[in-house]
């Protein structure tokens, strides 16, 4: 079987790694969990999330999560 070039494949979904090491596509994370993650990034939560985290800065993650929440409103 011939595999398509990555150029022709869609982008891989953005994934969030939880404290226990599991990764989840952001579209499967609950809105409440997203809000909790953002609070932790702001220093107002139960966990400390390093900056950068998983190759993205806190600002980049906030932008990603904001877009995801907006996508859900549509």
N, CA, C, O and CB atoms as a CASP TS submission, in Angstrom:
PFRMAT TS
TARGET T0000
AUTHOR 0000-0000-0000
METHOD Language model
MODEL 1
PARENT N/A
ATOM      1  N   UNK     1       0.844  -1.171   0.000  1.00  0.00           N
ATOM      2  CA  UNK     1       0.000   0.000   0.000  1.00  0.00           C
ATOM      3  C   UNK     1       0.897   1.245   0.000  1.00  0.00           C
ATOM      4  O   UNK     1       1.877   1.317   0.741  1.00  0.00           O
ATOM      5  CB  UNK     1      -0.964  -0.008   1.224  1.00  0.00           C
ATOM      6  N   UNK     2       0.552   2.197  -0.823  1.00  0.00           N
ATOM      7  CA  UNK     2       1.304   3.445  -0.914  1.00  0.00           C
ATOM      8  C   UNK     2       0.674   4.465   0.023  1.00  0.00           C
ATOM      9  O   UNK     2      -0.538   4.679   0.005  1.00  0.00           O
ATOM     10  CB  UNK     2       1.338   3.979  -2.376  1.00  0.00           C
ATOM     11  N   UNK     3       1.507   5.084   0.834  1.00  0.00           N
ATOM     12  CA  UNK     3       1.017   6.075   1.797  1.00  0.00           C
ATOM     13  C   UNK     3       1.077   7.454   1.164  1.00  0.00           C
ATOM     14  O   UNK     3       2.032   7.777   0.458  1.00  0.00           O
ATOM     15  CB  UNK     3       1.845   6.041   3.114  1.00  0.00           C
ATOM     16  N   UNK     4       0.034   8.286   1.421  1.00  0.00           N
ATOM     17  CA  UNK     4       0.013   9.653   0.911  1.00  0.00           C
ATOM     18  C   UNK     4       1.150  10.466   1.516  1.00  0.00           C
ATOM     19  O   UNK     4       1.574  10.226   2.646  1.00  0.00           O
ATOM     20  CB  UNK     4      -1.338  10.320   1.210  1.00  0.00           C
ATOM     21  N   UNK     5       1.631  11.427   0.744  1.00  0.00           N
ATOM     22  CA  UNK     5       2.594  12.369   1.277  1.00  0.00           C
ATOM     23  C   UNK     5       1.936  13.152   2.401  1.00  0.00           C
ATOM     24  O   UNK     5       0.733  13.411   2.361  1.00  0.00           O
ATOM     25  CB  UNK     5       3.122  13.316   0.172  1.00  0.00           C
ATOM     26  N   UNK     6       2.724  13.532   3.408  1.00  0.00           N
ATOM     27  CA  UNK     6       2.169  14.325   4.513  1.00  0.00           C
ATOM     28  C   UNK     6       1.570  15.629   4.000  1.00  0.00           C
ATOM     29  O   UNK     6       0.659  16.179   4.619  1.00  0.00           O
ATOM     30  CB  UNK     6       3.255  14.623   5.562  1.00  0.00           C
ATOM     31  N   UNK     7       2.076  16.127   2.867  1.00  0.00           N
ATOM     32  CA  UNK     7       1.563  17.356   2.271  1.00  0.00           C
ATOM     33  C   UNK     7       0.070  17.253   1.992  1.00  0.00           C
ATOM     34  O   UNK     7      -0.657  18.238   2.117  1.00  0.00           O
ATOM     35  CB  UNK     7       2.314  17.674   0.982  1.00  0.00           C
ATOM     36  N   UNK     8      -0.396  16.044   1.610  1.00  0.00           N
ATOM     37  CA  UNK     8      -1.795  15.855   1.246  1.00  0.00           C
ATOM     38  C   UNK     8      -2.675  15.500   2.438  1.00  0.00           C
ATOM     39  O   UNK     8      -3.900  15.467   2.317  1.00  0.00           O
ATOM     40  CB  UNK     8      -1.907  14.780   0.202  1.00  0.00           C
ATOM     41  N   UNK     9      -2.068  15.238   3.576  1.00  0.00           N
ATOM     42  CA  UNK     9      -2.841  14.906   4.775  1.00  0.00           C
ATOM     43  C   UNK     9      -3.207  16.194   5.501  1.00  0.00           C
ATOM     44  O   UNK     9      -2.484  17.188   5.431  1.00  0.00           O
ATOM     45  CB  UNK     9      -2.040  13.949   5.715  1.00  0.00           C
ATOM     46  N   UNK    10      -4.314  16.165   6.183  1.00  0.00           N
ATOM     47  CA  UNK    10      -4.701  17.323   6.992  1.00  0.00           C
ATOM     48  C   UNK    10      -3.764  17.458   8.183  1.00  0.00           C
ATOM     49  O   UNK    10      -3.025  16.528   8.506  1.00  0.00           O
ATOM     50  CB  UNK    10      -6.168  17.198   7.471  1.00  0.00           C
ATOM     51  N   UNK    11      -3.794  18.605   8.828  1.00  0.00           N
ATOM     52  CA  UNK    11      -2.929  18.789   9.991  1.00  0.00           C
ATOM     53  C   UNK    11      -3.366  17.865  11.134  1.00  0.00           C
ATOM     54  O   UNK    11      -4.553  17.585  11.300  1.00  0.00           O
ATOM     55  CB  UNK    11      -2.949  20.266  10.452  1.00  0.00           C
ATOM     56  N   UNK    12      -2.396  17.402  11.910  1.00  0.00           N
ATOM     57  CA  UNK    12      -2.728  16.570  13.062  1.00  0.00           C
ATOM     58  C   UNK    12      -3.446  17.415  14.096  1.00  0.00           C
ATOM     59  O   UNK    12      -3.117  18.588  14.272  1.00  0.00           O
ATOM     60  CB  UNK    12      -1.461  15.921  13.670  1.00  0.00           C
ATOM     61  N   UNK    13      -4.415  16.841  14.779  1.00  0.00           N
ATOM     62  CA  UNK    13      -5.124  17.628  15.802  1.00  0.00           C
ATOM     63  C   UNK    13      -4.172  18.016  16.929  1.00  0.00           C
ATOM     64  O   UNK    13      -3.268  17.260  17.286  1.00  0.00           O
ATOM     65  CB  UNK    13      -6.327  16.833  16.370  1.00  0.00           C
ATOM     66  N   UNK    14      -4.389  19.201  17.479  1.00  0.00           N
ATOM     67  CA  UNK    14      -3.587  19.659  18.601  1.00  0.00           C
ATOM     68  C   UNK    14      -3.992  18.845  19.816  1.00  0.00           C
ATOM     69  O   UNK    14      -5.179  18.648  20.075  1.00  0.00           O
ATOM     70  CB  UNK    14      -3.769  21.193  18.855  1.00  0.00           C
ATOM     71  N   UNK    15      -2.990  18.368  20.566  1.00  0.00           N
ATOM     72  CA  UNK    15      -3.252  17.510  21.713  1.00  0.00           C
ATOM     73  C   UNK    15      -2.752  18.172  22.993  1.00  0.00           C
ATOM     74  O   UNK    15      -1.754  18.892  22.983  1.00  0.00           O
ATOM     75  CB  UNK    15      -2.589  16.136  21.524  1.00  0.00           C
ATOM     76  N   UNK    16      -3.452  17.921  24.084  1.00  0.00           N
ATOM     77  CA  UNK    16      -3.075  18.414  25.399  1.00  0.00           C
ATOM     78  C   UNK    16      -2.612  17.221  26.233  1.00  0.00           C
ATOM     79  O   UNK    16      -3.288  16.193  26.274  1.00  0.00           O
ATOM     80  CB  UNK    16      -4.266  19.168  26.090  1.00  0.00           C
ATOM     81  N   UNK    17      -1.466  17.353  26.895  1.00  0.00           N
ATOM     82  CA  UNK    17      -0.959  16.292  27.760  1.00  0.00           C
ATOM     83  C   UNK    17      -1.387  16.594  29.202  1.00  0.00           C
ATOM     84  O   UNK    17      -1.099  17.665  29.734  1.00  0.00           O
ATOM     85  CB  UNK    17       0.604  16.169  27.648  1.00  0.00           C
ATOM     86  N   UNK    18      -2.071  15.644  29.816  1.00  0.00           N
ATOM     87  CA  UNK    18      -2.544  15.831  31.190  1.00  0.00           C
ATOM     88  C   UNK    18      -1.421  15.531  32.177  1.00  0.00           C
ATOM     89  O   UNK    18      -0.363  15.031  31.793  1.00  0.00           O
ATOM     90  CB  UNK    18      -3.768  14.928  31.476  1.00  0.00           C
ATOM     91  N   UNK    19      -1.656  15.837  33.446  1.00  0.00           N
ATOM     92  CA  UNK    19      -0.654  15.633  34.496  1.00  0.00           C
ATOM     93  C   UNK    19      -0.251  14.164  34.616  1.00  0.00           C
ATOM     94  O   UNK    19       0.870  13.867  35.028  1.00  0.00           O
ATOM     95  CB  UNK    19      -1.187  16.135  35.837  1.00  0.00           C
ATOM     96  N   UNK    20      -1.146  13.244  34.262  1.00  0.00           N
ATOM     97  CA  UNK    20      -0.809  11.823  34.361  1.00  0.00           C
ATOM     98  C   UNK    20      -0.172  11.279  33.075  1.00  0.00           C
ATOM     99  O   UNK    20       0.049  10.074  32.955  1.00  0.00           O
ATOM    100  CB  UNK    20      -2.059  11.020  34.692  1.00  0.00           C
ATOM    101  N   UNK    21       0.123  12.162  32.116  1.00  0.00           N
ATOM    102  CA  UNK    21       0.853  11.767  30.913  1.00  0.00           C
ATOM    103  C   UNK    21       0.010  11.369  29.722  1.00  0.00           C
ATOM    104  O   UNK    21       0.554  11.113  28.648  1.00  0.00           O
ATOM    105  CB  UNK    21       1.728  10.661  31.236  1.00  0.00           C
ATOM    106  N   UNK    22      -1.300  11.310  29.878  1.00  0.00           N
ATOM    107  CA  UNK    22      -2.165  10.975  28.742  1.00  0.00           C
ATOM    108  C   UNK    22      -2.336  12.199  27.859  1.00  0.00           C
ATOM    109  O   UNK    22      -2.331  13.329  28.346  1.00  0.00           O
ATOM    110  CB  UNK    22      -3.546  10.456  29.224  1.00  0.00           C
ATOM    111  N   UNK    23      -2.489  11.974  26.556  1.00  0.00           N
ATOM    112  CA  UNK    23      -2.744  13.087  25.647  1.00  0.00           C
ATOM    113  C   UNK    23      -4.140  12.951  25.067  1.00  0.00           C
ATOM    114  O   UNK    23      -4.624  11.852  24.796  1.00  0.00           O
ATOM    115  CB  UNK    23      -1.685  13.140  24.519  1.00  0.00           C
ATOM    116  N   UNK    24      -4.774  14.113  24.885  1.00  0.00           N
ATOM    117  CA  UNK    24      -6.135  14.158  24.356  1.00  0.00           C
ATOM    118  C   UNK    24      -6.224  15.249  23.297  1.00  0.00           C
ATOM    119  O   UNK    24      -5.699  16.343  23.502  1.00  0.00           O
ATOM    120  CB  UNK    24      -7.168  14.405  25.492  1.00  0.00           C
ATOM    121  N   UNK    25      -6.882  14.973  22.161  1.00  0.00           N
ATOM    122  CA  UNK    25      -7.141  16.059  21.214  1.00  0.00           C
ATOM    123  C   UNK    25      -7.976  17.128  21.918  1.00  0.00           C
ATOM    124  O   UNK    25      -8.879  16.805  22.689  1.00  0.00           O
ATOM    125  CB  UNK    25      -7.873  15.530  19.929  1.00  0.00           C
ATOM    126  N   UNK    26      -7.673  18.403  21.655  1.00  0.00           N
ATOM    127  CA  UNK    26      -8.377  19.444  22.413  1.00  0.00           C
ATOM    128  C   UNK    26      -9.880  19.437  22.168  1.00  0.00           C
ATOM    129  O   UNK    26     -10.642  19.899  23.017  1.00  0.00           O
ATOM    130  CB  UNK    26      -7.818  20.803  22.061  1.00  0.00           C
ATOM    131  N   UNK    27     -10.318  18.922  21.022  1.00  0.00           N
ATOM    132  CA  UNK    27     -11.764  18.909  20.780  1.00  0.00           C
ATOM    133  C   UNK    27     -12.494  17.909  21.682  1.00  0.00           C
ATOM    134  O   UNK    27     -13.723  17.923  21.744  1.00  0.00           O
ATOM    135  CB  UNK    27     -12.043  18.580  19.316  1.00  0.00           C
ATOM    136  N   UNK    28     -11.752  17.038  22.385  1.00  0.00           N
ATOM    137  CA  UNK    28     -12.397  16.073  23.285  1.00  0.00           C
ATOM    138  C   UNK    28     -12.363  16.521  24.742  1.00  0.00           C
ATOM    139  O   UNK    28     -12.956  15.868  25.600  1.00  0.00           O
ATOM    140  CB  UNK    28     -11.728  14.718  23.158  1.00  0.00           C
ATOM    141  N   UNK    29     -11.675  17.630  25.036  1.00  0.00           N
ATOM    142  CA  UNK    29     -11.566  18.128  26.403  1.00  0.00           C
ATOM    143  C   UNK    29     -12.809  18.960  26.715  1.00  0.00           C
ATOM    144  O   UNK    29     -13.254  19.756  25.888  1.00  0.00           O
ATOM    145  CB  UNK    29     -10.260  18.970  26.597  1.00  0.00           C
ATOM    146  N   UNK    30     -13.358  18.775  27.896  1.00  0.00           N
ATOM    147  CA  UNK    30     -14.563  19.521  28.255  1.00  0.00           C
ATOM    148  C   UNK    30     -14.245  21.015  28.385  1.00  0.00           C
ATOM    149  O   UNK    30     -13.108  21.402  28.653  1.00  0.00           O
ATOM    150  CB  UNK    30     -15.163  18.980  29.577  1.00  0.00           C
ATOM    151  N   UNK    31     -15.259  21.828  28.192  1.00  0.00           N
ATOM    152  CA  UNK    31     -15.103  23.275  28.327  1.00  0.00           C
ATOM    153  C   UNK    31     -14.659  23.633  29.741  1.00  0.00           C
ATOM    154  O   UNK    31     -13.821  24.517  29.919  1.00  0.00           O
ATOM    155  CB  UNK    31     -16.419  23.998  27.981  1.00  0.00           C
ATOM    156  N   UNK    32     -15.208  22.960  30.747  1.00  0.00           N
ATOM    157  CA  UNK    32     -14.803  23.209  32.130  1.00  0.00           C
ATOM    158  C   UNK    32     -13.315  22.918  32.334  1.00  0.00           C
ATOM    159  O   UNK    32     -12.628  23.656  33.041  1.00  0.00           O
ATOM    160  CB  UNK    32     -15.642  22.357  33.091  1.00  0.00           C
ATOM    161  N   UNK    33     -12.821  21.848  31.719  1.00  0.00           N
ATOM    162  CA  UNK    33     -11.403  21.506  31.838  1.00  0.00           C
ATOM    163  C   UNK    33     -10.540  22.561  31.150  1.00  0.00           C
ATOM    164  O   UNK    33      -9.480  22.921  31.663  1.00  0.00           O
ATOM    165  CB  UNK    33     -11.128  20.112  31.234  1.00  0.00           C
ATOM    166  N   UNK    34     -10.979  23.054  30.004  1.00  0.00           N
ATOM    167  CA  UNK    34     -10.238  24.110  29.301  1.00  0.00           C
ATOM    168  C   UNK    34     -10.146  25.346  30.184  1.00  0.00           C
ATOM    169  O   UNK    34      -9.074  25.939  30.308  1.00  0.00           O
ATOM    170  CB  UNK    34     -10.917  24.460  27.946  1.00  0.00           C
ATOM    171  N   UNK    35     -11.253  25.740  30.797  1.00  0.00           N
ATOM    172  CA  UNK    35     -11.256  26.909  31.684  1.00  0.00           C
ATOM    173  C   UNK    35     -10.296  26.668  32.857  1.00  0.00           C
ATOM    174  O   UNK    35      -9.564  27.574  33.255  1.00  0.00           O
ATOM    175  CB  UNK    35     -12.701  27.204  32.206  1.00  0.00           C
ATOM    176  N   UNK    36     -10.300  25.462  33.403  1.00  0.00           N
ATOM    177  CA  UNK    36      -9.400  25.123  34.501  1.00  0.00           C
ATOM    178  C   UNK    36      -7.936  25.210  34.066  1.00  0.00           C
ATOM    179  O   UNK    36      -7.099  25.713  34.815  1.00  0.00           O
ATOM    180  CB  UNK    36      -9.710  23.718  35.024  1.00  0.00           C
ATOM    181  N   UNK    37      -7.625  24.732  32.877  1.00  0.00           N
ATOM    182  CA  UNK    37      -6.255  24.804  32.347  1.00  0.00           C
ATOM    183  C   UNK    37      -5.819  26.260  32.231  1.00  0.00           C
ATOM    184  O   UNK    37      -4.711  26.612  32.636  1.00  0.00           O
ATOM    185  CB  UNK    37      -6.157  24.099  30.963  1.00  0.00           C
ATOM    186  N   UNK    38      -6.678  27.097  31.683  1.00  0.00           N
ATOM    187  CA  UNK    38      -6.344  28.516  31.520  1.00  0.00           C
ATOM    188  C   UNK    38      -6.116  29.162  32.882  1.00  0.00           C
ATOM    189  O   UNK    38      -5.198  29.966  33.043  1.00  0.00           O
ATOM    190  CB  UNK    38      -7.465  29.260  30.754  1.00  0.00           C
ATOM    191  N   UNK    39      -6.943  28.816  33.859  1.00  0.00           N
ATOM    192  CA  UNK    39      -6.742  29.355  35.208  1.00  0.00           C
ATOM    193  C   UNK    39      -5.385  28.929  35.763  1.00  0.00           C
ATOM    194  O   UNK    39      -4.693  29.734  36.388  1.00  0.00           O
ATOM    195  CB  UNK    39      -7.871  28.890  36.150  1.00  0.00           C
ATOM    196  N   UNK    40      -5.001  27.680  35.543  1.00  0.00           N
ATOM    197  CA  UNK    40      -3.692  27.200  36.007  1.00  0.00           C
ATOM    198  C   UNK    40      -2.562  27.967  35.320  1.00  0.00           C
ATOM    199  O   UNK    40      -1.558  28.289  35.955  1.00  0.00           O
ATOM    200  CB  UNK    40      -3.545  25.683  35.740  1.00  0.00           C
ATOM    201  N   UNK    41      -2.716  28.256  34.047  1.00  0.00           N
ATOM    202  CA  UNK    41      -1.692  29.025  33.338  1.00  0.00           C
ATOM    203  C   UNK    41      -1.587  30.437  33.887  1.00  0.00           C
ATOM    204  O   UNK    41      -0.515  31.042  33.862  1.00  0.00           O
ATOM    205  CB  UNK    41      -1.998  29.069  31.842  1.00  0.00           C
ATOM    206  N   UNK    42      -2.705  30.962  34.386  1.00  0.00           N
ATOM    207  CA  UNK    42      -2.716  32.302  34.976  1.00  0.00           C
ATOM    208  C   UNK    42      -2.226  32.292  36.424  1.00  0.00           C
ATOM    209  O   UNK    42      -2.145  33.346  37.055  1.00  0.00           O
ATOM    210  CB  UNK    42      -4.121  32.891  34.912  1.00  0.00           C
ATOM    211  N   UNK    43      -1.897  31.110  36.956  1.00  0.00           N
ATOM    212  CA  UNK    43      -1.427  31.002  38.332  1.00  0.00           C
ATOM    213  C   UNK    43      -2.547  30.944  39.351  1.00  0.00           C
ATOM    214  O   UNK    43      -2.313  31.137  40.544  1.00  0.00           O
ATOM    215  CB  UNK    43      -0.536  32.148  38.649  1.00  0.00           C
ATOM    216  N   UNK    44      -3.772  30.678  38.888  1.00  0.00           N
ATOM    217  CA  UNK    44      -4.936  30.684  39.764  1.00  0.00           C
ATOM    218  C   UNK    44      -5.603  29.307  39.796  1.00  0.00           C
ATOM    219  O   UNK    44      -6.830  29.210  39.835  1.00  0.00           O
ATOM    220  CB  UNK    44      -5.941  31.751  39.308  1.00  0.00           C
ATOM    221  N   UNK    45      -4.806  28.259  39.779  1.00  0.00           N
ATOM    222  CA  UNK    45      -5.377  26.916  39.772  1.00  0.00           C
ATOM    223  C   UNK    45      -4.598  25.993  40.684  1.00  0.00           C
ATOM    224  O   UNK    45      -3.713  26.425  41.422  1.00  0.00           O
ATOM    225  CB  UNK    45      -5.404  26.353  38.357  1.00  0.00           C
ATOM    226  N   UNK    46      -4.939  24.709  40.624  1.00  0.00           N
ATOM    227  CA  UNK    46      -4.309  23.716  41.494  1.00  0.00           C
ATOM    228  C   UNK    46      -2.988  23.184  40.940  1.00  0.00           C
ATOM    229  O   UNK    46      -2.223  22.565  41.681  1.00  0.00           O
ATOM    230  CB  UNK    46      -5.254  22.568  41.719  1.00  0.00           C
ATOM    231  N   UNK    47      -2.706  23.407  39.681  1.00  0.00           N
ATOM    232  CA  UNK    47      -1.505  22.877  39.042  1.00  0.00           C
ATOM    233  C   UNK    47      -0.660  24.021  38.497  1.00  0.00           C
ATOM    234  O   UNK    47      -1.172  25.100  38.197  1.00  0.00           O
ATOM    235  CB  UNK    47      -1.873  21.891  37.911  1.00  0.00           C
ATOM    236  N   UNK    48       0.643  23.771  38.374  1.00  0.00           N
ATOM    237  CA  UNK    48       1.540  24.725  37.719  1.00  0.00           C
ATOM    238  C   UNK    48       1.859  24.162  36.340  1.00  0.00           C
ATOM    239  O   UNK    48       2.312  23.025  36.212  1.00  0.00           O
ATOM    240  CB  UNK    48       2.859  24.971  38.564  1.00  0.00           C
ATOM    241  N   UNK    49       1.620  24.959  35.322  1.00  0.00           N
ATOM    242  CA  UNK    49       1.895  24.537  33.948  1.00  0.00           C
ATOM    243  C   UNK    49       3.095  25.330  33.455  1.00  0.00           C
ATOM    244  O   UNK    49       3.041  26.559  33.391  1.00  0.00           O
ATOM    245  CB  UNK    49       0.647  24.750  33.012  1.00  0.00           C
ATOM    246  N   UNK    50       4.188  24.637  33.103  1.00  0.00           N
ATOM    247  CA  UNK    50       5.391  25.348  32.664  1.00  0.00           C
ATOM    248  C   UNK    50       5.132  26.186  31.416  1.00  0.00           C
ATOM    249  O   UNK    50       4.215  25.908  30.642  1.00  0.00           O
ATOM    250  CB  UNK    50       6.519  24.357  32.396  1.00  0.00           C
ATOM    251  N   UNK    51       5.943  27.201  31.238  1.00  0.00           N
ATOM    252  CA  UNK    51       5.848  28.058  30.047  1.00  0.00           C
ATOM    253  C   UNK    51       7.231  28.086  29.410  1.00  0.00           C
ATOM    254  O   UNK    51       8.149  28.654  30.002  1.00  0.00           O
ATOM    255  CB  UNK    51       5.344  29.524  30.407  1.00  0.00           C
ATOM    256  N   UNK    52       7.420  27.510  28.250  1.00  0.00           N
ATOM    257  CA  UNK    52       6.434  26.874  27.356  1.00  0.00           C
ATOM    258  C   UNK    52       6.066  25.467  27.820  1.00  0.00           C
ATOM    259  O   UNK    52       6.771  24.859  28.625  1.00  0.00           O
ATOM    260  CB  UNK    52       6.978  26.816  25.925  1.00  0.00           C
ATOM    261  N   UNK    53       4.956  24.965  27.300  1.00  0.00           N
ATOM    262  CA  UNK    53       4.467  23.634  27.617  1.00  0.00           C
ATOM    263  C   UNK    53       4.161  22.911  26.310  1.00  0.00           C
ATOM    264  O   UNK    53       3.430  23.415  25.458  1.00  0.00           O
ATOM    265  CB  UNK    53       3.206  23.697  28.536  1.00  0.00           C
ATOM    266  N   UNK    54       4.735  21.727  26.172  1.00  0.00           N
ATOM    267  CA  UNK    54       4.535  20.924  24.956  1.00  0.00           C
ATOM    268  C   UNK    54       4.840  21.725  23.688  1.00  0.00           C
ATOM    269  O   UNK    54       4.154  21.585  22.675  1.00  0.00           O
ATOM    270  CB  UNK    54       3.095  20.398  24.903  1.00  0.00           C
ATOM    271  N   UNK    55       5.875  22.564  23.758  1.00  0.00           N
ATOM    272  CA  UNK    55       6.318  23.299  22.574  1.00  0.00           C
ATOM    273  C   UNK    55       5.556  24.572  22.266  1.00  0.00           C
ATOM    274  O   UNK    55       5.801  25.209  21.242  1.00  0.00           O
ATOM    275  CB  UNK    55       6.234  22.423  21.412  1.00  0.00           C
ATOM    276  N   UNK    56       4.627  24.955  23.146  1.00  0.00           N
ATOM    277  CA  UNK    56       3.849  26.174  22.923  1.00  0.00           C
ATOM    278  C   UNK    56       3.860  27.024  24.190  1.00  0.00           C
ATOM    279  O   UNK    56       3.888  26.498  25.303  1.00  0.00           O
ATOM    280  CB  UNK    56       2.389  25.834  22.504  1.00  0.00           C
ATOM    281  N   UNK    57       3.837  28.346  24.006  1.00  0.00           N
ATOM    282  CA  UNK    57       3.795  29.249  25.150  1.00  0.00           C
ATOM    283  C   UNK    57       2.382  29.303  25.724  1.00  0.00           C
ATOM    284  O   UNK    57       1.425  28.843  25.102  1.00  0.00           O
ATOM    285  CB  UNK    57       4.268  30.660  24.748  1.00  0.00           C
ATOM    286  N   UNK    58       2.271  29.869  26.912  1.00  0.00           N
ATOM    287  CA  UNK    58       0.941  30.033  27.514  1.00  0.00           C
ATOM    288  C   UNK    58       0.033  30.856  26.607  1.00  0.00           C
ATOM    289  O   UNK    58      -1.141  30.531  26.432  1.00  0.00           O
ATOM    290  CB  UNK    58       1.051  30.702  28.898  1.00  0.00           C
ATOM    291  N   UNK    59       0.584  31.927  26.029  1.00  0.00           N
ATOM    292  CA  UNK    59      -0.236  32.750  25.122  1.00  0.00           C
ATOM    293  C   UNK    59      -0.739  31.943  23.930  1.00  0.00           C
ATOM    294  O   UNK    59      -1.890  32.088  23.516  1.00  0.00           O
ATOM    295  CB  UNK    59       0.570  33.959  24.624  1.00  0.00           C
ATOM    296  N   UNK    60       0.125  31.091  23.379  1.00  0.00           N
ATOM    297  CA  UNK    60      -0.305  30.253  22.252  1.00  0.00           C
ATOM    298  C   UNK    60      -1.405  29.294  22.685  1.00  0.00           C
ATOM    299  O   UNK    60      -2.373  29.097  21.949  1.00  0.00           O
ATOM    300  CB  UNK    60       0.888  29.463  21.675  1.00  0.00           C
ATOM    301  N   UNK    61      -1.273  28.685  23.885  1.00  0.00           N
ATOM    302  CA  UNK    61      -2.312  27.772  24.370  1.00  0.00           C
ATOM    303  C   UNK    61      -3.623  28.506  24.607  1.00  0.00           C
ATOM    304  O   UNK    61      -4.689  28.000  24.257  1.00  0.00           O
ATOM    305  CB  UNK    61      -1.859  27.083  25.660  1.00  0.00           C
ATOM    306  N   UNK    62      -3.555  29.693  25.197  1.00  0.00           N
ATOM    307  CA  UNK    62      -4.779  30.467  25.436  1.00  0.00           C
ATOM    308  C   UNK    62      -5.474  30.753  24.112  1.00  0.00           C
ATOM    309  O   UNK    62      -6.696  30.644  24.016  1.00  0.00           O
ATOM    310  CB  UNK    62      -4.462  31.793  26.180  1.00  0.00           C
ATOM    311  N   UNK    63      -4.708  31.118  23.093  1.00  0.00           N
ATOM    312  CA  UNK    63      -5.270  31.379  21.760  1.00  0.00           C
ATOM    313  C   UNK    63      -5.917  30.105  21.195  1.00  0.00           C
ATOM    314  O   UNK    63      -7.021  30.159  20.651  1.00  0.00           O
ATOM    315  CB  UNK    63      -4.162  31.898  20.792  1.00  0.00           C
ATOM    316  N   UNK    64      -5.238  28.972  21.323  1.00  0.00           N
ATOM    317  CA  UNK    64      -5.767  27.693  20.829  1.00  0.00           C
ATOM    318  C   UNK    64      -7.077  27.356  21.542  1.00  0.00           C
ATOM    319  O   UNK    64      -8.064  26.994  20.901  1.00  0.00           O
ATOM    320  CB  UNK    64      -4.731  26.552  21.034  1.00  0.00           C
ATOM    321  N   UNK    65      -7.080  27.477  22.870  1.00  0.00           N
ATOM    322  CA  UNK    65      -8.290  27.149  23.629  1.00  0.00           C
ATOM    323  C   UNK    65      -9.415  28.131  23.352  1.00  0.00           C
ATOM    324  O   UNK    65     -10.579  27.735  23.283  1.00  0.00           O
ATOM    325  CB  UNK    65      -7.986  27.126  25.118  1.00  0.00           C
ATOM    326  N   UNK    66      -9.084  29.405  23.193  1.00  0.00           N
ATOM    327  CA  UNK    66     -10.107  30.407  22.841  1.00  0.00           C
ATOM    328  C   UNK    66     -10.767  30.020  21.515  1.00  0.00           C
ATOM    329  O   UNK    66     -11.992  30.044  21.395  1.00  0.00           O
ATOM    330  CB  UNK    66      -9.478  31.841  22.742  1.00  0.00           C
ATOM    331  N   UNK    67      -9.950  29.666  20.524  1.00  0.00           N
ATOM    332  CA  UNK    67     -10.502  29.258  19.230  1.00  0.00           C
ATOM    333  C   UNK    67     -11.377  28.010  19.357  1.00  0.00           C
ATOM    334  O   UNK    67     -12.408  27.899  18.693  1.00  0.00           O
ATOM    335  CB  UNK    67      -9.371  28.999  18.233  1.00  0.00           C
ATOM    336  N   UNK    68     -10.964  27.081  20.207  1.00  0.00           N
ATOM    337  CA  UNK    68     -11.757  25.864  20.401  1.00  0.00           C
ATOM    338  C   UNK    68     -13.099  26.181  21.041  1.00  0.00           C
ATOM    339  O   UNK    68     -14.120  25.632  20.629  1.00  0.00           O
ATOM    340  CB  UNK    68     -10.992  24.857  21.264  1.00  0.00           C
ATOM    341  N   UNK    69     -13.116  27.051  22.035  1.00  0.00           N
ATOM    342  CA  UNK    69     -14.373  27.429  22.684  1.00  0.00           C
ATOM    343  C   UNK    69     -15.277  28.157  21.689  1.00  0.00           C
ATOM    344  O   UNK    69     -16.483  27.915  21.658  1.00  0.00           O
ATOM    345  CB  UNK    69     -14.105  28.321  23.924  1.00  0.00           C
ATOM    346  N   UNK    70     -14.702  29.047  20.876  1.00  0.00           N
ATOM    347  CA  UNK    70     -15.486  29.729  19.846  1.00  0.00           C
ATOM    348  C   UNK    70     -16.054  28.739  18.834  1.00  0.00           C
ATOM    349  O   UNK    70     -17.198  28.885  18.402  1.00  0.00           O
ATOM    350  CB  UNK    70     -14.627  30.773  19.130  1.00  0.00           C
ATOM    351  N   UNK    71     -15.266  27.731  18.450  1.00  0.00           N
ATOM    352  CA  UNK    71     -15.726  26.707  17.502  1.00  0.00           C
ATOM    353  C   UNK    71     -16.938  25.978  18.075  1.00  0.00           C
ATOM    354  O   UNK    71     -17.856  25.638  17.330  1.00  0.00           O
ATOM    355  CB  UNK    71     -14.588  25.696  17.181  1.00  0.00           C
ATOM    356  N   UNK    72     -16.958  25.736  19.364  1.00  0.00           N
ATOM    357  CA  UNK    72     -18.066  25.028  19.995  1.00  0.00           C
ATOM    358  C   UNK    72     -19.331  25.859  20.054  1.00  0.00           C
ATOM    359  O   UNK    72     -20.432  25.308  20.081  1.00  0.00           O
ATOM    360  CB  UNK    72     -17.683  24.603  21.382  1.00  0.00           C
ATOM    361  N   UNK    73     -19.196  27.162  20.073  1.00  0.00           N
ATOM    362  CA  UNK    73     -20.371  28.048  20.138  1.00  0.00           C
ATOM    363  C   UNK    73     -21.128  28.077  18.823  1.00  0.00           C
ATOM    364  O   UNK    73     -22.311  28.416  18.794  1.00  0.00           O
ATOM    365  CB  UNK    73     -19.949  29.465  20.514  1.00  0.00           C
ATOM    366  N   UNK    74     -20.465  27.729  17.751  1.00  0.00           N
ATOM    367  CA  UNK    74     -21.093  27.798  16.416  1.00  0.00           C
ATOM    368  C   UNK    74     -22.049  26.642  16.195  1.00  0.00           C
ATOM    369  O   UNK    74     -22.662  26.543  15.132  1.00  0.00           O
ATOM    370  CB  UNK    74     -20.024  27.800  15.317  1.00  0.00           C
TER
END
